[in-house]
């Protein structure tokens, strides 16, 4: 029995070449959560985020400039133009700079042509599937740990549109996403929530509403507010799309 055990120990261990290839020659400190970044080779991925984003087109630059200089902004454009990501990034930037005290996120709970029924849980749990794009952008800018902290202490608030009436949002950065799925009455109620030292941005694509075309109020709202002083209306185009190039090509024919 002892001889058999000795033979087994003396056999060379088989290695998985796929795993072996993950290690550089002479480097045994590889870790899946560590990536090389020049002199800071041991930087954790979840710890380094660029505080400021850079525009990839002239219209994106105009949107970022409008957010910096206006309290109410309407960002209109097709899918993939960075409307939501820029809005959330600017909200996080304002929060970290101490310009505002909280971030308020709202999005209409409208399914894209599919009724998934009632959802369990509290308000945040019910709204979570609809706010997934906003969560993704926040997680990218803050990291999962800080995002959970801000959600738990109320620094980042999820506010269903139906519960916004009667509120005054002071010292806040408010993001109303997918505004094309709001009626004119809802949008009128939302924009009049704006309080002191606050910024509100409405993002949406008037040509891609999940409501009946005559029910969506974003086009009428933008037409009426576009010429109001101190309100910015930025219209992004197909050339501002930063997703796969096929997205822009498809939108020109769909």
C-alpha positions as CSV (number, residue, x, y, z in Angstrom):
1,X,0.0,0.0,0.0
2,X,2.8,2.3,0.8
3,X,4.5,1.6,-2.5
4,X,1.4,2.5,-4.4
5,X,1.1,5.8,-2.6
6,X,4.7,6.6,-3.3
7,X,4.2,5.9,-7.0
8,X,1.2,8.2,-7.1
9,X,3.1,11.0,-5.5
10,X,6.0,10.6,-7.8
11,X,3.8,11.0,-10.9
12,X,4.0,14.4,-12.6
13,X,0.9,16.4,-12.0
14,X,-1.1,17.2,-15.0
15,X,-1.7,20.9,-15.6
16,X,-4.4,22.7,-17.5
17,X,-2.7,24.5,-20.3
18,X,-5.6,27.0,-20.5
19,X,-5.1,28.1,-16.9
20,X,-1.3,27.9,-17.3
21,X,-1.4,30.4,-20.1
22,X,-3.0,33.0,-17.9
23,X,0.3,33.4,-16.0
24,X,3.2,35.3,-17.5
25,X,6.5,33.6,-17.4
26,X,8.3,34.2,-14.1
27,X,5.2,35.9,-12.6
28,X,3.3,33.9,-10.0
29,X,1.3,36.8,-8.6
30,X,-1.4,36.9,-11.2
31,X,-4.9,37.5,-9.8
32,X,-8.2,37.7,-11.8
33,X,-9.2,41.0,-10.1
34,X,-5.9,42.7,-10.8
35,X,-4.9,44.1,-14.1
36,X,-1.7,45.6,-15.3
37,X,-1.7,49.4,-15.8
38,X,1.8,50.5,-16.3
39,X,3.6,51.3,-13.0
40,X,0.5,50.5,-10.9
41,X,0.4,46.8,-11.7
42,X,-1.5,45.8,-8.6
43,X,-4.4,48.3,-9.0
44,X,-7.8,46.8,-8.2
45,X,-10.3,47.2,-10.9
46,X,-13.1,48.3,-8.6
47,X,-11.0,51.1,-7.0
48,X,-10.0,53.3,-10.0
49,X,-12.6,55.3,-11.9
50,X,-12.1,58.4,-13.9
51,X,-13.9,61.3,-12.2
52,X,-14.5,63.1,-15.5
53,X,-15.7,61.7,-18.8
54,X,-14.8,63.1,-22.2
55,X,-17.3,63.7,-25.0
56,X,-16.9,61.7,-28.2
57,X,-18.8,64.1,-30.5
58,X,-19.7,67.8,-30.7
59,X,-23.3,67.2,-29.6
60,X,-22.1,65.2,-26.6
61,X,-19.8,68.1,-25.7
62,X,-22.8,70.5,-26.1
63,X,-24.8,68.3,-23.7
64,X,-22.1,68.3,-21.1
65,X,-21.7,72.1,-21.4
66,X,-25.5,72.5,-21.1
67,X,-25.5,70.5,-17.9
68,X,-22.8,72.6,-16.4
69,X,-24.6,75.9,-17.2
70,X,-28.3,75.2,-17.0
71,X,-30.6,73.9,-14.3
72,X,-33.1,72.2,-16.7
73,X,-31.9,70.3,-19.6
74,X,-33.7,68.1,-22.2
75,X,-31.4,65.6,-23.9
76,X,-33.2,64.1,-27.0
77,X,-31.7,61.6,-29.3
78,X,-31.7,58.0,-30.6
79,X,-30.5,55.0,-28.6
80,X,-26.8,54.7,-27.9
81,X,-25.9,58.4,-28.0
82,X,-24.9,58.5,-24.4
83,X,-27.8,60.5,-23.0
84,X,-28.3,58.5,-19.8
85,X,-24.6,57.8,-19.2
86,X,-23.6,61.4,-19.5
87,X,-26.5,62.5,-17.2
88,X,-25.6,59.9,-14.5
89,X,-21.9,60.7,-14.8
90,X,-22.5,64.4,-14.4
91,X,-24.8,63.7,-11.4
92,X,-22.0,61.7,-9.7
93,X,-19.5,64.4,-10.5
94,X,-21.7,67.0,-8.9
95,X,-22.2,64.8,-5.9
96,X,-18.5,64.2,-5.4
97,X,-17.7,67.9,-5.9
98,X,-20.2,68.8,-3.1
99,X,-22.3,70.8,-5.5
100,X,-25.4,68.9,-4.6
101,X,-26.4,66.7,-1.7
102,X,-28.3,63.8,-3.4
103,X,-29.2,62.2,-6.6
104,X,-32.8,61.5,-7.5
105,X,-33.5,58.9,-10.2
106,X,-36.9,58.5,-11.9
107,X,-38.0,56.4,-14.8
108,X,-41.5,55.5,-16.0
109,X,-42.5,51.9,-15.3
110,X,-43.5,51.1,-18.8
111,X,-42.7,47.7,-20.4
112,X,-41.3,47.6,-24.0
113,X,-44.3,45.8,-25.5
114,X,-44.3,43.0,-22.9
115,X,-46.4,42.8,-19.8
116,X,-44.5,41.0,-17.1
117,X,-47.2,41.4,-14.4
118,X,-46.9,42.4,-10.8
119,X,-43.4,42.4,-9.2
120,X,-42.8,41.4,-5.6
121,X,-41.0,43.5,-2.9
122,X,-41.0,47.1,-1.9
123,X,-40.9,50.2,-4.1
124,X,-37.2,49.9,-4.8
125,X,-37.5,46.2,-5.7
126,X,-40.4,46.8,-8.0
127,X,-38.6,49.7,-9.8
128,X,-35.2,47.9,-10.0
129,X,-35.8,46.2,-13.4
130,X,-36.9,49.5,-15.0
131,X,-33.9,51.3,-13.5
132,X,-31.3,48.8,-14.5
133,X,-29.7,51.1,-17.1
134,X,-29.3,53.8,-14.4
135,X,-27.9,51.3,-12.0
136,X,-25.3,50.1,-14.6
137,X,-24.1,53.7,-15.2
138,X,-24.0,54.4,-11.4
139,X,-22.1,51.2,-10.8
140,X,-19.6,52.1,-13.5
141,X,-19.0,55.5,-12.0
142,X,-19.1,54.7,-8.3
143,X,-18.4,51.0,-7.9
144,X,-20.7,48.5,-6.4
145,X,-19.7,49.1,-2.7
146,X,-20.2,52.9,-2.8
147,X,-23.4,52.5,-4.8
148,X,-24.9,50.2,-2.1
149,X,-23.8,52.7,0.6
150,X,-25.4,55.7,-1.1
151,X,-28.6,53.8,-1.8
152,X,-28.9,52.7,1.8
153,X,-28.3,56.1,3.4
154,X,-30.6,57.9,0.9
155,X,-27.8,59.9,-0.9
156,X,-29.1,58.2,-4.1
157,X,-32.9,58.0,-4.2
158,X,-35.2,56.1,-6.5
159,X,-38.4,58.0,-6.9
160,X,-41.3,56.5,-8.9
161,X,-42.8,59.1,-11.1
162,X,-46.3,58.5,-9.6
163,X,-44.9,59.5,-6.2
164,X,-43.3,62.8,-7.3
165,X,-46.3,65.1,-7.1
166,X,-46.2,67.6,-4.3
167,X,-42.4,67.4,-3.8
168,X,-39.8,70.2,-4.1
169,X,-36.4,68.8,-5.0
170,X,-33.8,71.1,-3.4
171,X,-30.0,70.6,-3.5
172,X,-30.4,67.6,-5.8
173,X,-29.5,66.3,-9.3
174,X,-32.6,64.8,-10.8
175,X,-32.4,62.4,-13.8
176,X,-35.7,61.6,-15.6
177,X,-34.8,58.7,-17.9
178,X,-36.9,57.4,-20.8
179,X,-39.0,60.5,-20.7
180,X,-40.6,59.6,-24.0
181,X,-42.7,57.1,-22.0
182,X,-44.2,60.0,-20.0
183,X,-47.4,61.8,-20.9
184,X,-47.4,65.6,-21.2
185,X,-49.1,65.9,-17.8
186,X,-46.5,63.7,-16.1
187,X,-43.7,65.8,-17.6
188,X,-45.3,69.0,-16.6
189,X,-45.6,67.7,-13.1
190,X,-41.9,66.6,-13.1
191,X,-40.3,69.7,-14.4
192,X,-42.2,71.8,-11.8
193,X,-40.6,69.8,-9.0
194,X,-37.3,71.7,-9.6
195,X,-36.1,73.4,-6.4
196,X,-33.2,75.6,-5.4
197,X,-29.6,74.6,-6.2
198,X,-30.9,71.7,-8.3
199,X,-30.3,70.4,-11.8
200,X,-32.8,68.3,-13.7
201,X,-32.2,66.5,-16.9
202,X,-34.8,64.7,-19.0
203,X,-33.5,62.1,-21.4
204,X,-35.4,60.3,-24.1
205,X,-36.0,59.5,-27.8
206,X,-39.3,60.9,-29.0
207,X,-39.2,58.5,-32.0
208,X,-39.0,55.4,-29.8
209,X,-41.9,55.5,-27.3
210,X,-43.6,52.5,-25.8
211,X,-46.8,54.6,-25.4
212,X,-49.2,55.4,-28.2
213,X,-47.6,58.2,-30.2
214,X,-50.4,60.6,-29.3
215,X,-49.8,59.9,-25.5
216,X,-46.1,60.7,-25.4
217,X,-45.5,64.2,-24.2
218,X,-41.8,64.6,-24.8
219,X,-42.0,66.1,-28.2
220,X,-44.5,68.7,-27.2
221,X,-42.6,69.5,-24.0
222,X,-39.3,70.0,-25.8
223,X,-41.0,72.2,-28.5
224,X,-42.5,74.5,-25.8
225,X,-39.4,74.7,-23.5
226,X,-36.7,74.9,-26.2
227,X,-37.0,78.7,-26.5
228,X,-37.4,79.4,-22.8
229,X,-34.5,81.3,-21.4
230,X,-32.1,79.3,-19.1
231,X,-33.5,76.0,-20.4
232,X,-31.3,73.9,-22.7
233,X,-32.6,71.5,-25.3
234,X,-29.8,69.4,-26.8
235,X,-30.7,67.1,-29.8
236,X,-28.3,64.3,-30.5
237,X,-28.1,62.7,-33.9
238,X,-27.3,59.3,-35.4
239,X,-23.6,60.3,-35.8
240,X,-23.4,60.7,-32.0
241,X,-24.1,57.0,-31.4
242,X,-21.3,55.3,-29.5
243,X,-22.6,51.8,-29.6
244,X,-21.8,49.3,-32.4
245,X,-21.7,51.0,-35.8
246,X,-24.5,48.8,-36.9
247,X,-26.9,50.6,-34.5
248,X,-26.5,53.9,-36.4
249,X,-26.9,52.1,-39.7
250,X,-30.1,50.3,-38.5
251,X,-31.7,53.4,-37.1
252,X,-31.4,55.2,-40.5
253,X,-33.6,52.6,-42.1
254,X,-35.9,51.4,-39.2
